[in-house]
Amino acid sequence: MEILTLQQIKTNSRIDGDEEDELLQELGAEAEQMVLNATRCTLDQIYGEHGFVPLPLRRAMLMIVDYLYNNRGEDKPMPLAVSVMIRPYVRFNNKGGRCDV
């Protein structure tokens, strides 16, 4: 994980103990990649545009981790709020355009 910390994930998902730390770190890395894929931006591009990872993107990542953790093996739709938070940061062109609108 490059953006989220294990402690942020555990606090957000209200998880105590360290039995599932490895799983949570894997889910955190997966959520980060999912958001970067959805924005069509690299982490370097996001840092270049904003100087940091914007709160809506970090919040979307945490929501994805919580969703993946709590819905293992279930086929439920991702919360709509995730796409709403990511959408303003999606790059729409393939010509190296900005990562925000």
N, C-alpha and C positions, 0 to 999 in steps of 0.2 A: 504494500500500500504506500502510495506517495502523498495522498491528500488527507485521508482520514486517519485518525489514531484509533487504536484498540479501545482506549478509554472513552473516546467520543461514541464509538459504536455501542459499547456496553452501557453507557449512561443513557443514550437515546433509546435503546431497546430494553432498558431496565433489567440487565443481566448481571447477576452477582456470581462470584466464583470464577475459576479459571479453567474449568473442565473443557470448555468449548472454545478456548481462545484461538486455537489453530483454525477451526472452522470459521470463526468470526473474521479472522484476518483474510482467509480465502474469499469469503463473501464480500468483504470490504474491497479487495482488489478487483473482484468481478464487478461490483457496483461502480467503481471508478471507471473501469473500462467501458461498461455499458453507457455511462453518461458521456464519456469522450466520443464513443462511436455515434451516439445520438446527435451530438453537436457537430460532428464531422471536423472537430478541432483536436489538435494535440495539446498536451499539457503545456508545452512551451508556448504555443500560440495563445492559450488562455492567459498565462502569466504575462506574455508580451502585451496583450490588449488591456489587461486589468491590473497587473501587478500582483494579483492574488487570485484564488479561486472564489468567485462570487458566492455569497451565501445561498442563493437559490440552488446552485449546482451542488454545493456541499449538503444541503438539506435533502435534495433529491437522492443523493448517494446514500445518505443515512436511511431514508425511507425505503430504498431498494434493498439495503441490507436487512432491515427489519422485515420487509415483505418476504424475502428469500428464506430468512431464518424461521419465520413463523408459519410459512406455507410450504414446507418441504414435502415434496411428493404430491402436492395438490395443484390442480389446474384452475387457479383463480386469476382474474384479471389484475394487472398492476393498478395501484391507485391512480386515478386521473390526475391528481395533484402533481405526480412525478412529471408527466409530460408538460403540464402547464408551467412548471418551474424551469424546465429545460428549454422549452420552445424559443424564448427570446435570444438564446445563445447559439442557435443552430445556424451554421453557415450554409447559405443557399446556393452559392455559385462554386464553380470548380476552378476559379482563376486566382486562388489565394486571397480571397476577400476576407473581410473582418469576421471574427467569430461572434460578433453580436450584431444586433439590428441597427 
